[in-house]
Amino acid sequence: MATIEERYISRPKALRDKIFDRLFKEAEIAAFTPEELREYEGSH
């Protein structure tokens, strides 16, 4: 079975970039204060 790193490296660069973009966005949202989170959720 391939390791996570091997599976990541085997992906096309465009998909690797998308994965990191999503992870960084989710990490940013996870660090929101409760007020920032309410504002974020209210904007969608």
All heavy atoms as TSV, in Angstrom:
chain	resi	resn	atom	element	x	y	z
A	1	MET	N	N	0.852	-1.180	0.000
A	1	MET	CA	C	0.000	0.000	0.000
A	1	MET	C	C	0.899	1.245	0.000
A	1	MET	O	O	1.879	1.314	0.719
A	1	MET	CB	C	-0.916	-0.014	1.223
A	1	MET	CG	C	-1.791	1.220	1.316
A	1	MET	SD	S	-2.913	1.168	2.731
A	1	MET	CE	C	-4.395	0.742	1.859
A	2	ALA	N	N	0.537	2.222	-0.790
A	2	ALA	CA	C	1.317	3.452	-0.899
A	2	ALA	C	C	1.131	4.314	0.346
A	2	ALA	O	O	0.058	4.350	0.940
A	2	ALA	CB	C	0.887	4.233	-2.138
A	3	THR	N	N	2.211	5.001	0.715
A	3	THR	CA	C	2.120	5.905	1.852
A	3	THR	C	C	1.376	7.168	1.426
A	3	THR	O	O	1.181	7.412	0.224
A	3	THR	CB	C	3.515	6.312	2.356
A	3	THR	OG1	O	4.166	7.071	1.332
A	3	THR	CG2	C	4.355	5.107	2.731
A	4	ILE	N	N	0.984	7.951	2.394
A	4	ILE	CA	C	0.298	9.215	2.089
A	4	ILE	C	C	1.194	10.090	1.228
A	4	ILE	O	O	0.733	10.692	0.258
A	4	ILE	CB	C	-0.100	9.937	3.389
A	4	ILE	CG1	C	-1.191	9.152	4.099
A	4	ILE	CG2	C	-0.555	11.372	3.112
A	4	ILE	CD1	C	-1.533	9.655	5.482
A	5	GLU	N	N	2.468	10.140	1.570
A	5	GLU	CA	C	3.404	10.969	0.796
A	5	GLU	C	C	3.493	10.479	-0.654
A	5	GLU	O	O	3.470	11.285	-1.583
A	5	GLU	CB	C	4.790	10.941	1.433
A	5	GLU	CG	C	5.787	11.834	0.726
A	5	GLU	CD	C	7.146	11.838	1.395
A	5	GLU	OE1	O	7.316	11.198	2.439
A	5	GLU	OE2	O	8.032	12.507	0.855
A	6	GLU	N	N	3.567	9.176	-0.859
A	6	GLU	CA	C	3.629	8.629	-2.213
A	6	GLU	C	C	2.364	8.942	-2.992
A	6	GLU	O	O	2.413	9.285	-4.178
A	6	GLU	CB	C	3.850	7.119	-2.161
A	6	GLU	CG	C	5.224	6.723	-1.683
A	6	GLU	CD	C	5.347	5.242	-1.380
A	6	GLU	OE1	O	4.318	4.596	-1.088
A	6	GLU	OE2	O	6.476	4.744	-1.432
A	7	ARG	N	N	1.223	8.842	-2.335
A	7	ARG	CA	C	-0.039	9.167	-3.016
A	7	ARG	C	C	-0.087	10.648	-3.361
A	7	ARG	O	O	-0.562	11.029	-4.425
A	7	ARG	CB	C	-1.231	8.776	-2.162
A	7	ARG	CG	C	-1.412	7.281	-2.074
A	7	ARG	CD	C	-2.671	6.911	-1.375
A	7	ARG	NE	N	-2.700	7.526	-0.063
A	7	ARG	CZ	C	-3.253	6.999	1.011
A	7	ARG	NH1	N	-3.859	5.845	0.929
A	7	ARG	NH2	N	-3.235	7.613	2.163
A	8	TYR	N	N	0.411	11.504	-2.455
A	8	TYR	CA	C	0.414	12.942	-2.708
A	8	TYR	C	C	1.316	13.266	-3.890
A	8	TYR	O	O	0.922	13.983	-4.797
A	8	TYR	CB	C	0.880	13.697	-1.457
A	8	TYR	CG	C	1.115	15.164	-1.716
A	8	TYR	CD1	C	0.049	16.041	-1.822
A	8	TYR	CD2	C	2.399	15.664	-1.885
A	8	TYR	CE1	C	0.255	17.377	-2.084
A	8	TYR	CE2	C	2.605	17.003	-2.146
A	8	TYR	CZ	C	1.537	17.851	-2.236
A	8	TYR	OH	O	1.740	19.176	-2.514
A	9	ILE	N	N	2.517	12.731	-3.886
A	9	ILE	CA	C	3.493	13.027	-4.942
A	9	ILE	C	C	3.011	12.513	-6.296
A	9	ILE	O	O	3.302	13.115	-7.331
A	9	ILE	CB	C	4.872	12.444	-4.571
A	9	ILE	CG1	C	5.444	13.229	-3.387
A	9	ILE	CG2	C	5.823	12.473	-5.738
A	9	ILE	CD1	C	6.705	12.639	-2.788
A	10	SER	N	N	2.252	11.424	-6.305
A	10	SER	CA	C	1.800	10.856	-7.571
A	10	SER	C	C	0.675	11.678	-8.213
A	10	SER	O	O	0.340	11.458	-9.365
A	10	SER	CB	C	1.338	9.414	-7.372
A	10	SER	OG	O	0.152	9.373	-6.611
A	11	ARG	N	N	0.124	12.631	-7.489
A	11	ARG	CA	C	-0.950	13.469	-8.049
A	11	ARG	C	C	-0.364	14.546	-8.955
A	11	ARG	O	O	0.734	15.030	-8.722
A	11	ARG	CB	C	-1.722	14.163	-6.938
A	11	ARG	CG	C	-2.498	13.231	-6.064
A	11	ARG	CD	C	-3.156	14.014	-4.955
A	11	ARG	NE	N	-3.773	13.128	-4.003
A	11	ARG	CZ	C	-5.066	12.894	-3.951
A	11	ARG	NH1	N	-5.890	13.506	-4.763
A	11	ARG	NH2	N	-5.561	12.062	-3.068
A	12	PRO	N	N	-1.113	14.962	-9.965
A	12	PRO	CA	C	-0.663	16.076	-10.806
A	12	PRO	C	C	-0.484	17.339	-9.956
A	12	PRO	O	O	-1.178	17.533	-8.958
A	12	PRO	CB	C	-1.806	16.261	-11.812
A	12	PRO	CG	C	-2.558	14.976	-11.783
A	12	PRO	CD	C	-2.377	14.411	-10.413
A	13	LYS	N	N	0.457	18.188	-10.344
A	13	LYS	CA	C	0.762	19.385	-9.567
A	13	LYS	C	C	-0.472	20.244	-9.330
A	13	LYS	O	O	-0.658	20.770	-8.233
A	13	LYS	CB	C	1.838	20.221	-10.262
A	13	LYS	CG	C	2.245	21.428	-9.439
A	13	LYS	CD	C	3.448	22.117	-10.004
A	13	LYS	CE	C	3.895	23.338	-9.277
A	13	LYS	NZ	N	3.214	23.832	-8.153
A	14	ALA	N	N	-1.341	20.380	-10.300
A	14	ALA	CA	C	-2.548	21.210	-10.133
A	14	ALA	C	C	-3.411	20.685	-8.989
A	14	ALA	O	O	-3.957	21.471	-8.217
A	14	ALA	CB	C	-3.353	21.239	-11.428
A	15	LEU	N	N	-3.520	19.367	-8.857
A	15	LEU	CA	C	-4.312	18.804	-7.769
A	15	LEU	C	C	-3.611	18.977	-6.433
A	15	LEU	O	O	-4.247	19.214	-5.415
A	15	LEU	CB	C	-4.600	17.319	-8.019
A	15	LEU	CG	C	-5.554	17.014	-9.162
A	15	LEU	CD1	C	-5.728	15.512	-9.311
A	15	LEU	CD2	C	-6.900	17.682	-8.953
A	16	ARG	N	N	-2.277	18.854	-6.419
A	16	ARG	CA	C	-1.535	19.064	-5.176
A	16	ARG	C	C	-1.744	20.487	-4.684
A	16	ARG	O	O	-1.942	20.717	-3.500
A	16	ARG	CB	C	-0.050	18.785	-5.375
A	16	ARG	CG	C	0.260	17.311	-5.495
A	16	ARG	CD	C	1.724	17.081	-5.610
A	16	ARG	NE	N	2.079	17.188	-7.015
A	16	ARG	CZ	C	3.309	17.310	-7.469
A	16	ARG	NH1	N	4.328	17.364	-6.645
A	16	ARG	NH2	N	3.551	17.383	-8.755
A	17	ASP	N	N	-1.719	21.451	-5.588
A	17	ASP	CA	C	-1.926	22.848	-5.216
A	17	ASP	C	C	-3.337	23.048	-4.657
A	17	ASP	O	O	-3.511	23.753	-3.667
A	17	ASP	CB	C	-1.701	23.775	-6.406
A	17	ASP	CG	C	-0.235	23.855	-6.824
A	17	ASP	OD1	O	0.640	23.430	-6.045
A	17	ASP	OD2	O	0.020	24.339	-7.940
A	18	LYS	N	N	-4.326	22.432	-5.278
A	18	LYS	CA	C	-5.707	22.552	-4.798
A	18	LYS	C	C	-5.853	21.997	-3.387
A	18	LYS	O	O	-6.553	22.562	-2.560
A	18	LYS	CB	C	-6.678	21.824	-5.738
A	18	LYS	CG	C	-7.024	22.586	-6.977
A	18	LYS	CD	C	-8.081	21.828	-7.747
A	18	LYS	CE	C	-8.571	22.642	-8.908
A	18	LYS	NZ	N	-9.681	21.978	-9.597
A	19	ILE	N	N	-5.183	20.866	-3.137
A	19	ILE	CA	C	-5.259	20.259	-1.808
A	19	ILE	C	C	-4.696	21.220	-0.765
A	19	ILE	O	O	-5.308	21.449	0.275
A	19	ILE	CB	C	-4.500	18.913	-1.782
A	19	ILE	CG1	C	-5.246	17.872	-2.614
A	19	ILE	CG2	C	-4.308	18.422	-0.344
A	19	ILE	CD1	C	-4.451	16.616	-2.880
A	20	PHE	N	N	-3.524	21.790	-1.041
A	20	PHE	CA	C	-2.934	22.711	-0.077
A	20	PHE	C	C	-3.755	23.978	0.075
A	20	PHE	O	O	-3.897	24.489	1.181
A	20	PHE	CB	C	-1.486	23.039	-0.441
A	20	PHE	CG	C	-0.524	22.035	0.112
A	20	PHE	CD1	C	0.072	21.107	-0.709
A	20	PHE	CD2	C	-0.237	22.002	1.461
A	20	PHE	CE1	C	0.950	20.168	-0.198
A	20	PHE	CE2	C	0.632	21.077	1.996
A	20	PHE	CZ	C	1.235	20.150	1.163
A	21	ASP	N	N	-4.307	24.484	-1.020
A	21	ASP	CA	C	-5.162	25.674	-0.917
A	21	ASP	C	C	-6.327	25.402	0.021
A	21	ASP	O	O	-6.651	26.214	0.884
A	21	ASP	CB	C	-5.704	26.071	-2.301
A	21	ASP	CG	C	-4.636	26.659	-3.208
A	21	ASP	OD1	O	-3.553	27.037	-2.707
A	21	ASP	OD2	O	-4.897	26.747	-4.423
A	22	ARG	N	N	-6.947	24.243	-0.138
A	22	ARG	CA	C	-8.094	23.900	0.709
A	22	ARG	C	C	-7.675	23.722	2.171
A	22	ARG	O	O	-8.345	24.192	3.084
A	22	ARG	CB	C	-8.756	22.628	0.201
A	22	ARG	CG	C	-9.965	22.288	1.022
A	22	ARG	CD	C	-10.747	21.182	0.439
A	22	ARG	NE	N	-11.889	20.913	1.307
A	22	ARG	CZ	C	-12.794	20.035	1.058
A	22	ARG	NH1	N	-12.740	19.336	-0.045
A	22	ARG	NH2	N	-13.778	19.843	1.901
A	23	LEU	N	N	-6.554	23.039	2.394
A	23	LEU	CA	C	-6.096	22.830	3.766
A	23	LEU	C	C	-5.770	24.145	4.459
A	23	LEU	O	O	-6.128	24.344	5.626
A	23	LEU	CB	C	-4.873	21.910	3.782
A	23	LEU	CG	C	-5.133	20.452	3.461
A	23	LEU	CD1	C	-3.819	19.686	3.361
A	23	LEU	CD2	C	-6.032	19.814	4.498
A	24	PHE	N	N	-5.095	25.040	3.758
A	24	PHE	CA	C	-4.755	26.321	4.363
A	24	PHE	C	C	-6.001	27.153	4.635
A	24	PHE	O	O	-6.097	27.817	5.665
A	24	PHE	CB	C	-3.759	27.099	3.490
A	24	PHE	CG	C	-2.350	26.589	3.628
A	24	PHE	CD1	C	-1.705	26.005	2.562
A	24	PHE	CD2	C	-1.667	26.696	4.835
A	24	PHE	CE1	C	-0.401	25.527	2.680
A	24	PHE	CE2	C	-0.373	26.227	4.972
A	24	PHE	CZ	C	0.256	25.635	3.892
A	25	LYS	N	N	-6.969	27.103	3.733
A	25	LYS	CA	C	-8.207	27.841	3.965
A	25	LYS	C	C	-8.940	27.274	5.182
A	25	LYS	O	O	-9.427	28.024	6.018
A	25	LYS	CB	C	-9.105	27.792	2.731
A	25	LYS	CG	C	-10.390	28.588	2.919
A	25	LYS	CD	C	-11.058	28.851	1.593
A	25	LYS	CE	C	-12.318	29.662	1.755
A	25	LYS	NZ	N	-12.099	31.049	2.056
A	26	GLU	N	N	-9.020	25.957	5.278
A	26	GLU	CA	C	-9.678	25.341	6.429
A	26	GLU	C	C	-8.947	25.653	7.730
A	26	GLU	O	O	-9.578	25.888	8.759
A	26	GLU	CB	C	-9.811	23.836	6.223
A	26	GLU	CG	C	-10.855	23.496	5.171
A	26	GLU	CD	C	-11.097	22.021	5.028
A	26	GLU	OE1	O	-10.804	21.264	5.975
A	26	GLU	OE2	O	-11.575	21.615	3.969
A	27	ALA	N	N	-7.625	25.679	7.697
A	27	ALA	CA	C	-6.846	26.013	8.893
A	27	ALA	C	C	-7.095	27.463	9.293
A	27	ALA	O	O	-7.208	27.776	10.484
A	27	ALA	CB	C	-5.362	25.785	8.638
A	28	GLU	N	N	-7.200	28.323	8.306
A	28	GLU	CA	C	-7.477	29.734	8.586
A	28	GLU	C	C	-8.846	29.883	9.243
A	28	GLU	O	O	-8.996	30.591	10.243
A	28	GLU	CB	C	-7.434	30.530	7.277
A	28	GLU	CG	C	-7.655	32.008	7.439
A	28	GLU	CD	C	-7.615	32.750	6.108
A	28	GLU	OE1	O	-7.036	32.230	5.140
A	28	GLU	OE2	O	-8.165	33.856	6.060
A	29	ILE	N	N	-9.845	29.201	8.725
A	29	ILE	CA	C	-11.199	29.267	9.281
A	29	ILE	C	C	-11.215	28.681	10.696
A	29	ILE	O	O	-11.879	29.210	11.590
A	29	ILE	CB	C	-12.195	28.540	8.359
A	29	ILE	CG1	C	-12.328	29.300	7.041
A	29	ILE	CG2	C	-13.565	28.381	9.023
A	29	ILE	CD1	C	-13.050	28.542	5.948
A	30	ALA	N	N	-10.475	27.607	10.912
A	30	ALA	CA	C	-10.437	26.967	12.231
A	30	ALA	C	C	-9.863	27.898	13.295
A	30	ALA	O	O	-10.172	27.756	14.474
A	30	ALA	CB	C	-9.623	25.682	12.165
A	31	ALA	N	N	-9.051	28.868	12.881
A	31	ALA	CA	C	-8.429	29.796	13.833
A	31	ALA	C	C	-9.291	31.037	14.089
A	31	ALA	O	O	-8.905	31.891	14.868
A	31	ALA	CB	C	-7.056	30.214	13.318
A	32	PHE	N	N	-10.449	31.132	13.431
A	32	PHE	CA	C	-11.329	32.282	13.621
A	32	PHE	C	C	-11.805	32.366	15.071
A	32	PHE	O	O	-12.032	31.345	15.722
A	32	PHE	CB	C	-12.575	32.181	12.738
A	32	PHE	CG	C	-12.369	32.555	11.282
A	32	PHE	CD1	C	-13.420	32.435	10.389
A	32	PHE	CD2	C	-11.167	33.009	10.800
A	32	PHE	CE1	C	-13.280	32.769	9.055
A	32	PHE	CE2	C	-11.001	33.348	9.466
A	32	PHE	CZ	C	-12.061	33.227	8.601
A	33	THR	N	N	-12.024	33.586	15.510
A	33	THR	CA	C	-12.677	33.796	16.796
A	33	THR	C	C	-14.162	33.479	16.597
A	33	THR	O	O	-14.637	33.431	15.446
A	33	THR	CB	C	-12.528	35.246	17.265
A	33	THR	OG1	O	-13.220	36.105	16.347
A	33	THR	CG2	C	-11.071	35.665	17.376
A	34	PRO	N	N	-14.918	33.284	17.683
A	34	PRO	CA	C	-16.360	33.020	17.503
A	34	PRO	C	C	-17.060	34.120	16.699
A	34	PRO	O	O	-17.914	33.834	15.858
A	34	PRO	CB	C	-16.884	32.958	18.936
A	34	PRO	CG	C	-15.712	32.478	19.726
A	34	PRO	CD	C	-14.513	33.135	19.071
A	35	GLU	N	N	-16.682	35.366	16.924
A	35	GLU	CA	C	-17.300	36.470	16.171
A	35	GLU	C	C	-16.938	36.394	14.696
A	35	GLU	O	O	-17.796	36.566	13.825
A	35	GLU	CB	C	-16.857	37.821	16.745
A	35	GLU	CG	C	-17.508	38.992	16.040
A	35	GLU	CD	C	-17.095	40.331	16.643
A	35	GLU	OE1	O	-16.652	40.354	17.797
A	35	GLU	OE2	O	-17.216	41.334	15.927
A	36	GLU	N	N	-15.667	36.134	14.385
A	36	GLU	CA	C	-15.245	36.011	12.993
A	36	GLU	C	C	-15.964	34.845	12.318
A	36	GLU	O	O	-16.358	34.950	11.146
A	36	GLU	CB	C	-13.732	35.802	12.907
A	36	GLU	CG	C	-12.920	37.023	13.267
A	36	GLU	CD	C	-11.439	36.732	13.373
A	36	GLU	OE1	O	-11.066	35.620	13.807
A	36	GLU	OE2	O	-10.650	37.628	13.022
A	37	LEU	N	N	-16.142	33.757	13.046
A	37	LEU	CA	C	-16.830	32.595	12.489
A	37	LEU	C	C	-18.284	32.924	12.157
A	37	LEU	O	O	-18.782	32.563	11.095
A	37	LEU	CB	C	-16.752	31.415	13.459
A	37	LEU	CG	C	-17.274	30.088	12.947
A	37	LEU	CD1	C	-16.561	29.661	11.670
A	37	LEU	CD2	C	-17.127	29.023	14.012
A	38	ARG	N	N	-18.967	33.641	13.042
A	38	ARG	CA	C	-20.355	34.056	12.761
A	38	ARG	C	C	-20.412	34.937	11.522
A	38	ARG	O	O	-21.285	34.782	10.679
A	38	ARG	CB	C	-20.943	34.787	13.970
A	38	ARG	CG	C	-21.410	33.873	15.080
A	38	ARG	CD	C	-22.234	34.614	16.123
A	38	ARG	NE	N	-21.460	35.668	16.789
A	38	ARG	CZ	C	-20.669	35.488	17.848
A	38	ARG	NH1	N	-20.537	34.290	18.364
A	38	ARG	NH2	N	-20.025	36.505	18.385
A	39	GLU	N	N	-19.474	35.878	11.412
A	39	GLU	CA	C	-19.446	36.764	10.242
A	39	GLU	C	C	-19.180	35.953	8.971
A	39	GLU	O	O	-19.815	36.187	7.941
A	39	GLU	CB	C	-18.377	37.830	10.413
A	39	GLU	CG	C	-18.709	38.872	11.454
A	39	GLU	CD	C	-17.574	39.856	11.684
A	39	GLU	OE1	O	-16.613	39.896	10.881
A	39	GLU	OE2	O	-17.639	40.589	12.687
A	40	TYR	N	N	-18.258	35.018	9.054
A	40	TYR	CA	C	-17.925	34.190	7.895
A	40	TYR	C	C	-19.143	33.371	7.470
A	40	TYR	O	O	-19.485	33.324	6.303
A	40	TYR	CB	C	-16.747	33.278	8.221
A	40	TYR	CG	C	-16.448	32.278	7.135
A	40	TYR	CD1	C	-15.749	32.656	5.988
A	40	TYR	CD2	C	-16.864	30.949	7.233
A	40	TYR	CE1	C	-15.485	31.747	4.984
A	40	TYR	CE2	C	-16.600	30.029	6.237
A	40	TYR	CZ	C	-15.922	30.434	5.122
A	40	TYR	OH	O	-15.656	29.528	4.118
A	41	GLU	N	N	-19.760	32.706	8.434
A	41	GLU	CA	C	-20.928	31.883	8.121
A	41	GLU	C	C	-22.087	32.717	7.603
A	41	GLU	O	O	-22.838	32.276	6.749
A	41	GLU	CB	C	-21.352	31.069	9.337
A	41	GLU	CG	C	-20.363	29.973	9.670
A	41	GLU	CD	C	-20.679	29.243	10.956
A	41	GLU	OE1	O	-21.467	29.752	11.779
A	41	GLU	OE2	O	-20.134	28.150	11.139
A	42	GLY	N	N	-22.233	33.938	8.091
A	42	GLY	CA	C	-23.292	34.827	7.638
A	42	GLY	C	C	-23.057	35.372	6.241
A	42	GLY	O	O	-23.987	35.830	5.578
A	43	SER	N	N	-21.832	35.301	5.757
A	43	SER	CA	C	-21.517	35.845	4.436
A	43	SER	C	C	-21.772	34.844	3.314
A	43	SER	O	O	-21.665	35.184	2.146
A	43	SER	CB	C	-20.048	36.293	4.384
A	43	SER	OG	O	-19.182	35.187	4.421
A	44	HIS	N	N	-22.118	33.618	3.663
A	44	HIS	CA	C	-22.340	32.581	2.625
A	44	HIS	C	C	-23.784	32.240	2.490
A	44	HIS	O	O	-24.583	32.132	3.237
A	44	HIS	CB	C	-21.534	31.319	2.956
A	44	HIS	CG	C	-20.081	31.499	2.699
A	44	HIS	ND1	N	-19.235	32.059	3.602
A	44	HIS	CD2	C	-19.342	31.223	1.608
A	44	HIS	CE1	C	-18.019	32.105	3.106
A	44	HIS	NE2	N	-18.059	31.594	1.891
